Amino acid sequence: MHVVAKRLEALGITLPRPAAPVANYVPTVKTGSLVIVSGQVPFGLDGKIANVHTGKLTSASPIEHAREAARLCAINVIAQLEAEILDLDRVSRVVRLGGFFAVDGTFEALAQAMNGASNLIADVFADKGRHARTTIGVSYLPLNALCEVEAMFELEY
């Protein structure tokens, strides 16, 4: 078994079937040694978004739901990446994560919510998982998702 697959197993993570695009785009693009993964929403293993991971964050929203949504998005990012490259041990560096959260008004804990994705990536890819990051609040996301995460990975040849 490969190193990254062992880490996923130790974390109790089963990668879902990669979601099909819902518009005119592809889930991943490989160019040179980079793989860019299109934004992924917090689908569960059943291919649906749980109600607690839909809608908009407000100043009264519990951070746990936002953090878990970001974590699920990161799991879906990894599923798309694996579908593209087949062997996750080929990742030499997680270059960047971009996180988008649907907000209504203010939600002061966006950075902490995005840690749901960042912490998972670091747990799965270890030192190779340390990445640059952007976290943005937006007015709406596809499928009324609470969060969407995109990523860029560098591969070993």
Phi and psi in degrees as a GROMACS rama.xvg file:
@    title "Ramachandran Plot"
@    xaxis  label "Phi"
@    yaxis  label "Psi"
@TYPE xy
-76.877  159.321  HIS-2
-60.0548  -50.7171  VAL-3
-65.2466  -40.1046  VAL-4
-61.6603  -37.9908  ALA-5
-64.9532  -39.7979  LYS-6
-64.9492  -43.4904  ARG-7
-58.7464  -44.8986  LEU-8
-62.2351  -43.4886  GLU-9
-63.039  -31.056  ALA-10
-82.8319  -3.51328  LEU-11
74.1622  26.6211  GLY-12
-101.989  124.753  ILE-13
-105.405  122.277  THR-14
-70.6626  135.165  LEU-15
-77.3285  169.462  PRO-16
-66.2671  130.555  ARG-17
-59.0833  135.514  PRO-18
-70.8104  141.878  ALA-19
-76.6559  147.853  ALA-20
-59.6903  147.043  PRO-21
-103.63  7.57535  VAL-22
-153.555  -162.667  ALA-23
-87.8541  76.0504  ASN-24
-157.578  170.958  TYR-25
-110.452  152.84  VAL-26
-69.5594  -28.9798  PRO-27
-142.63  153.396  THR-28
-132.269  127.563  VAL-29
-106.23  125.886  LYS-30
-139.555  118.754  THR-31
59.9361  -127.304  GLY-32
-95.79  7.72057  SER-33
-104.445  145.728  LEU-34
-125.229  123.48  VAL-35
-103.83  127.239  ILE-36
-104.839  124.235  VAL-37
-60.1842  158.481  SER-38
-54.5078  133.798  GLY-39
-116.818  137.749  GLN-40
-96.1209  171.313  VAL-41
-81.9703  58.4551  PRO-42
-66.6824  140.806  PHE-43
-87.4414  -176.946  GLY-44
-60.5823  -24.2622  LEU-45
-81.949  -0.0615965  ASP-46
79.2704  13.008  GLY-47
-120.51  160.594  LYS-48
-99.6727  122.673  ILE-49
-64.7604  148.88  ALA-50
-54.8042  -35.389  ASN-51
-69.6283  -10.4421  VAL-52
-109.334  22.9721  HIS-53
-122.498  168.775  THR-54
89.3173  -152.306  GLY-55
-128.579  147.33  LYS-56
-78.9827  141.506  LEU-57
-127.088  177.331  THR-58
-62.4592  -20.1759  SER-59
-96.1272  -0.827808  ALA-60
-71.0314  139.218  SER-61
-72.1159  133  PRO-62
-64.2276  -27.8365  ILE-63
-57.352  -39.7528  GLU-64
-66.8555  -41.1761  HIS-65
-68.1645  -41.5105  ALA-66
-64.464  -42.3173  ARG-67
-67.0409  -37.3022  GLU-68
-61.6296  -44.1804  ALA-69
-63.4506  -39.0352  ALA-70
-62.586  -44.906  ARG-71
-62.6248  -39.8479  LEU-72
-59.4588  -43.1097  CYS-73
-64.5608  -37.9044  ALA-74
-61.2137  -41.4631  ILE-75
-68.7903  -33.4725  ASN-76
-60.547  -46.9651  VAL-77
-63.231  -38.1433  ILE-78
-62.312  -42.5524  ALA-79
-64.7884  -42.5876  GLN-80
-61.0339  -46.1003  LEU-81
-61.6947  -38.864  GLU-82
-62.1439  -32.2981  ALA-83
-79.524  -44.8518  GLU-84
-107.854  -9.92896  ILE-85
70.8578  -39.0752  LEU-86
-122.997  106.078  ASP-87
-65.7597  -16.9525  LEU-88
-69.8205  -9.55448  ASP-89
-73.0891  -13.6475  ARG-90
-70.1326  121.227  VAL-91
-96.2854  -19.588  SER-92
-165.922  135.563  ARG-93
-86.6188  114.649  VAL-94
-81.868  -47.2597  VAL-95
-157.294  145.3  ARG-96
-120.539  141.701  LEU-97
-121.012  127.614  GLY-98
-119.589  135.484  GLY-99
-125.475  130.812  PHE-100
-124.636  133.923  PHE-101
-76.0117  123.66  ALA-102
-129.031  148.413  VAL-103
-123.76  103.688  ASP-104
87.1455  -127.353  GLY-105
-117.799  146.174  THR-106
-143.108  102.85  PHE-107
-72.1281  -11.5356  GLU-108
-106.721  32.4866  ALA-109
-58.2735  -44.8396  LEU-110
-61.4076  -41.5099  ALA-111
-68.4656  -35.6132  GLN-112
-64.469  -41.4955  ALA-113
-66.1188  -20.148  MET-114
-60.7713  -21.0155  ASN-115
-58.3818  -39.3059  GLY-116
-79.6079  -47.4949  ALA-117
-61.7458  -43.1774  SER-118
-64.1964  -40.321  ASN-119
-63.4539  -45.7375  LEU-120
-59.9668  -42.1201  ILE-121
-65.7004  -39.08  ALA-122
-65.4315  -38.3322  ASP-123
-78.1293  -42.4612  VAL-124
-104.89  3.204  PHE-125
54.6715  -136.246  ALA-126
-60.8041  -29.7577  ASP-127
-68.67  -13.726  LYS-128
-88.307  -2.74705  GLY-129
-73.4329  126.351  ARG-130
-139.629  161.474  HIS-131
-77.8024  159.558  ALA-132
-154.381  147.156  ARG-133
-128.124  138.697  THR-134
-131.62  124.871  THR-135
-133.672  139.997  ILE-136
-93.0801  133.143  GLY-137
-129.329  168.855  VAL-138
-84.2066  -24.1858  SER-139
-161.389  147.01  TYR-140
-126.004  156.735  LEU-141
-54.0549  144.737  PRO-142
60.4231  21.9434  LEU-143
60.6091  26.4801  ASN-144
-67.4129  146.713  ALA-145
-73.8427  -29.9187  LEU-146
-147.219  153.652  CYS-147
-143.465  137.384  GLU-148
-129.014  132.671  VAL-149
-116.607  163.759  GLU-150
-153.46  160.336  ALA-151
-132.963  132.466  MET-152
-125.241  146.827  PHE-153
-105.569  138.634  GLU-154
-109.038  151.136  LEU-155
-82.6211  149.888  GLU-156
